[in-house]
Amino acid sequence: MRRLPALPGARGLPAVLALALAATASAAVVPRALAGQTSACAFRGAPSALAERPSPLDSVLVRLGDGQAKLCYGRPTAAGVPRVGGEVPFGSPWQMGANEPTTLHLPFPATLGTVDLPAGSYSLYAIPEAGAWTIVVNGNPDRWGVPIGAEVRAADIGSFRAPTRPLPQDVDRLTFHFEQETQTSGALVFEWERTALSLPLARR
């Protein structure tokens, strides 16, 4: 596990609306420690405004052993415009989603890539490069997704490299899903535009 240096200064809407019950009118707070239970996805703003977002809030449930983790993320659309490598430059940190940071809630200790994590909530971001992305685990989930500057990166916990692979057809709306390998391990799979990558996740 290595630390990075600080840099200078939607699937369905019904599921989204159900998550809104966990929020206040101004902001929902994600607990750092989950006490054995998966947290609801956090978001800012009025619950009624979620349905109007161009990038809907979504989540992926991950069953590992007798516990259930959750990944929360916003789903932007490419809309025919090159995003990663274009609007999102190679070599720059990016939140892997939209709006609030992409956040992993773990009710048990786990390893993401090569990063060992105790139970808790973590934000994720990526530094895209041709051929492989650096995936960074950050200890502060209670923030907005961008910008990712020195103040955000001061809470980085660790990182790992994730090789990219081409997709046979374009994926317009960013998506994550989980591919199970064993009862206690698998991979969170990111797909957007013509790029896919896997984030190995295993319970410890």
C-alpha positions as CSV (number, residue, x, y, z in Angstrom):
1,M,0.0,0.0,0.0
2,R,1.4,3.4,-0.9
3,R,0.3,6.9,0.0
4,L,0.0,9.5,-2.7
5,P,1.7,12.9,-2.4
6,A,-0.6,15.9,-1.9
7,L,-1.1,18.0,-5.0
8,P,-1.0,21.8,-4.8
9,G,-3.7,24.1,-4.6
10,A,-29.0,6.5,-12.3
11,R,-30.2,3.0,-12.2
12,G,-33.9,3.5,-11.4
13,L,-35.4,6.5,-9.7
14,P,-37.7,4.6,-7.4
15,A,-34.6,3.2,-5.6
16,V,-33.2,6.7,-5.4
17,L,-36.3,8.1,-3.8
18,A,-36.3,5.3,-1.3
19,L,-32.8,6.3,-0.3
20,A,-34.0,9.9,0.3
21,L,-35.8,8.8,3.5
22,A,-32.3,8.6,5.1
23,A,-31.5,12.3,4.4
24,T,-32.3,15.6,5.9
25,A,-33.5,18.5,3.8
26,S,-30.0,20.0,3.6
27,A,-27.6,17.0,3.8
28,A,-27.4,13.4,4.8
29,V,-24.3,12.4,6.9
30,V,-22.5,9.2,6.2
31,P,-21.1,7.6,9.4
32,R,-17.4,6.7,9.4
33,A,-18.1,3.6,11.5
34,L,-21.1,1.4,10.4
35,A,-21.5,-0.8,13.5
36,G,-22.1,-3.8,11.4
37,Q,-24.8,-2.4,9.1
38,T,-24.7,-0.9,5.6
39,S,-25.4,2.8,5.5
40,A,-27.9,4.5,3.2
41,C,-26.4,6.6,0.4
42,A,-25.7,10.2,1.5
43,F,-26.6,13.1,-0.7
44,R,-26.9,16.9,-0.4
45,G,-30.0,18.9,-1.1
46,A,-33.7,18.4,-0.8
47,P,-34.9,14.8,-1.3
48,S,-37.4,16.0,-4.0
49,A,-34.5,17.4,-6.0
50,L,-32.9,13.9,-6.5
51,A,-35.3,13.0,-9.3
52,E,-34.2,16.2,-11.2
53,R,-30.5,15.4,-11.3
54,P,-29.0,14.8,-14.7
55,S,-26.7,12.2,-13.1
56,P,-28.9,10.0,-10.9
57,L,-27.7,8.6,-7.6
58,D,-27.3,4.8,-7.6
59,S,-25.8,2.0,-5.6
60,V,-24.4,-1.5,-5.7
61,L,-25.0,-4.0,-2.9
62,V,-22.1,-6.4,-2.3
63,R,-22.7,-9.6,-0.3
64,L,-19.5,-11.0,1.2
65,G,-20.0,-13.8,3.7
66,D,-22.8,-12.9,6.1
67,G,-22.3,-9.1,5.6
68,Q,-23.4,-6.6,2.9
69,A,-21.3,-3.7,1.7
70,K,-22.5,-0.9,-0.5
71,L,-21.0,1.4,-3.2
72,C,-22.8,4.7,-3.7
73,Y,-22.2,6.8,-6.8
74,G,-23.7,9.3,-9.3
75,R,-24.2,8.2,-12.9
76,P,-23.2,10.9,-15.5
77,T,-23.8,10.4,-19.2
78,A,-21.2,10.8,-21.9
79,A,-23.8,12.1,-24.4
80,G,-21.4,11.5,-27.3
81,V,-18.7,13.8,-25.9
82,P,-15.3,12.2,-24.9
83,R,-15.1,12.5,-21.1
84,V,-12.1,10.5,-19.8
85,G,-9.1,11.7,-21.6
86,G,-11.0,14.8,-22.8
87,E,-13.2,16.7,-20.3
88,V,-11.5,14.6,-17.6
89,P,-7.8,14.9,-18.5
90,F,-5.4,11.9,-18.1
91,G,-3.2,12.4,-15.0
92,S,-5.8,14.4,-13.1
93,P,-7.8,13.1,-10.1
94,W,-11.4,12.4,-10.8
95,Q,-14.3,11.1,-8.6
96,M,-15.4,8.2,-10.8
97,G,-19.0,9.5,-10.8
98,A,-20.9,12.7,-10.3
99,N,-22.0,15.0,-7.5
100,E,-21.2,13.4,-4.1
101,P,-18.0,11.3,-4.1
102,T,-18.2,7.7,-5.0
103,T,-18.3,6.1,-1.6
104,L,-17.8,2.6,-0.3
105,H,-19.5,1.5,2.9
106,L,-17.9,-1.5,4.7
107,P,-19.6,-3.0,7.7
108,F,-16.6,-5.4,8.0
109,P,-12.8,-5.2,7.4
110,A,-11.9,-5.7,3.8
111,T,-9.2,-5.3,1.2
112,L,-9.9,-3.1,-1.9
113,G,-7.2,-3.8,-4.4
114,T,-4.1,-3.8,-2.2
115,V,-5.5,-1.5,0.4
116,D,-6.5,-3.0,3.8
117,L,-9.5,-1.2,5.3
118,P,-11.2,-1.5,8.7
119,A,-15.0,-1.3,8.8
120,G,-16.1,2.2,7.9
121,S,-17.0,4.5,5.0
122,Y,-14.5,5.7,2.4
123,S,-14.6,7.9,-0.7
124,L,-12.9,6.7,-3.9
125,Y,-11.4,8.6,-6.8
126,A,-9.2,7.7,-9.8
127,I,-6.3,9.1,-11.6
128,P,-6.9,7.9,-15.2
129,E,-4.0,7.0,-17.5
130,A,-3.8,5.2,-20.8
131,G,-3.7,1.4,-20.0
132,A,-4.2,1.6,-16.2
133,W,-5.8,3.9,-13.6
134,T,-4.7,4.6,-10.1
135,I,-7.5,4.1,-7.7
136,V,-7.3,6.1,-4.4
137,V,-9.0,5.3,-1.2
138,N,-9.8,8.4,0.9
139,G,-10.8,8.5,4.5
140,N,-13.3,11.4,4.1
141,P,-16.7,10.5,2.7
142,D,-18.3,13.6,4.0
143,R,-17.4,16.0,1.2
144,W,-18.4,17.0,-2.3
145,G,-16.9,14.9,-5.2
146,V,-14.8,17.7,-6.7
147,P,-12.4,19.4,-6.6
148,I,-9.9,16.9,-5.4
149,G,-7.1,19.2,-4.2
150,A,-4.5,19.1,-1.4
151,E,-7.1,19.3,1.4
152,V,-9.0,16.3,0.1
153,R,-5.8,14.3,-0.6
154,A,-4.5,14.9,2.9
155,A,-7.0,12.2,3.9
156,D,-5.8,9.6,1.4
157,I,-5.3,6.2,2.9
158,G,-3.8,4.2,0.0
159,S,-3.9,3.4,-3.6
160,F,-3.5,0.7,-6.2
161,R,-3.3,0.3,-10.0
162,A,-6.2,-1.1,-12.0
163,P,-5.5,-2.1,-15.6
164,T,-8.2,-0.9,-18.1
165,R,-9.7,-3.1,-20.8
166,P,-11.7,-2.0,-23.8
167,L,-15.5,-2.5,-24.1
168,P,-16.9,-3.9,-27.3
169,Q,-19.5,-1.2,-27.4
170,D,-20.0,2.3,-25.9
171,V,-21.5,2.6,-22.5
172,D,-23.2,6.1,-22.4
173,R,-24.1,6.2,-18.7
174,L,-21.5,5.4,-16.1
175,T,-22.2,2.2,-14.2
176,F,-20.7,-0.1,-11.6
177,H,-21.7,-3.7,-10.9
178,F,-20.3,-6.5,-8.7
179,E,-18.9,-9.7,-10.0
180,Q,-18.8,-12.4,-7.3
181,E,-15.8,-14.8,-7.3
182,T,-16.0,-16.6,-3.9
183,Q,-18.3,-16.2,-0.9
184,T,-16.0,-13.6,0.5
185,S,-14.4,-12.0,-2.6
186,G,-15.2,-10.4,-6.0
187,A,-14.7,-7.2,-7.9
188,L,-16.5,-3.9,-8.4
189,V,-16.5,-3.4,-12.1
190,F,-16.5,0.1,-13.6
191,E,-17.8,0.7,-17.1
192,W,-18.1,4.0,-19.0
193,E,-17.6,5.0,-22.7
194,R,-15.3,2.3,-24.1
195,T,-13.4,1.6,-20.8
196,A,-13.8,-1.0,-18.1
197,L,-11.8,-1.8,-15.0
198,S,-12.1,-4.0,-12.0
199,L,-11.6,-3.1,-8.3
200,P,-10.9,-6.4,-6.4
201,L,-12.8,-6.5,-3.1
202,A,-12.4,-9.2,-0.5
203,R,-13.6,-9.6,3.1
204,R,-10.8,-10.0,5.7
